[in-house]
């Protein structure tokens, strides 16, 4: 429990220090090596431009955890989304590798986003009410209570799993831009 609390609080303290010292407007940089996703993925990744957090079924029900994560997103002034994914999923792996390498198209897409990851092998393929997962990765925009707004996009929205394909699609979706 202490490790989880430290994992959650450290990025918030770091961001608060940047805010107080006026460094929050610094240009975006690639994800630092210490914060890059790996397998298994850390519970939270935070950069100066976006946050990735992983929720686990053992920690409580889905909607309660999403509501809690949305509150963290609000504190960081980031837009919350949930991603259903899996470690064995090729598009999920490609997106992770792109984040890890600091690809500019991917980093631009994730800018200002608080991404909550939920592994389908842990959570299942939706809850039958709020989320219907037919393909992964699938992203849902969340409202202030952690419920889906009805806006979603999945890996079928692009062809080959390369940043030139998924970067613009995710950027348009996350930032509500029209093609």
LINMO-V347374 format. One record per pair of residues at least 24 apart in sequence whose ideal C-beta (glycine too) atoms are under 7 Angstrom apart, sorted by sequence separation. I is the first residue (numbers start at 1). J is the second residue. If there is no record, write none. Layout:
BEGIN
i;j
I;J
I;J
END
This chain:
BEGIN
i;j
51;76
51;78
50;78
18;48
15;46
14;46
81;113
83;115
85;117
87;119
11;44
79;112
86;119
78;112
79;113
80;114
81;115
82;116
83;117
84;118
85;119
86;120
139;173
11;46
78;113
79;114
81;116
86;121
7;43
8;44
78;114
80;116
82;118
84;120
7;44
76;114
4;43
11;51
73;114
72;114
95;137
92;136
92;137
91;137
69;116
84;131
89;136
39;87
89;137
84;133
66;116
86;136
85;136
84;136
85;137
84;137
83;137
84;138
83;139
106;163
49;107
81;139
82;140
105;163
109;167
37;96
81;140
105;164
108;167
50;110
81;141
82;142
103;163
15;76
50;111
55;116
62;123
81;142
106;167
109;170
113;174
37;99
49;111
50;112
80;142
105;167
109;171
12;75
37;100
49;112
50;113
51;114
52;115
53;116
54;117
55;118
105;168
108;171
36;100
51;115
53;117
91;155
50;115
52;117
57;122
62;127
98;163
109;174
56;122
57;123
94;161
31;99
94;162
31;100
91;161
31;102
90;161
95;166
30;102
70;142
70;144
66;142
70;146
30;107
69;146
67;145
28;107
67;146
66;146
28;111
63;146
81;174
79;174
END
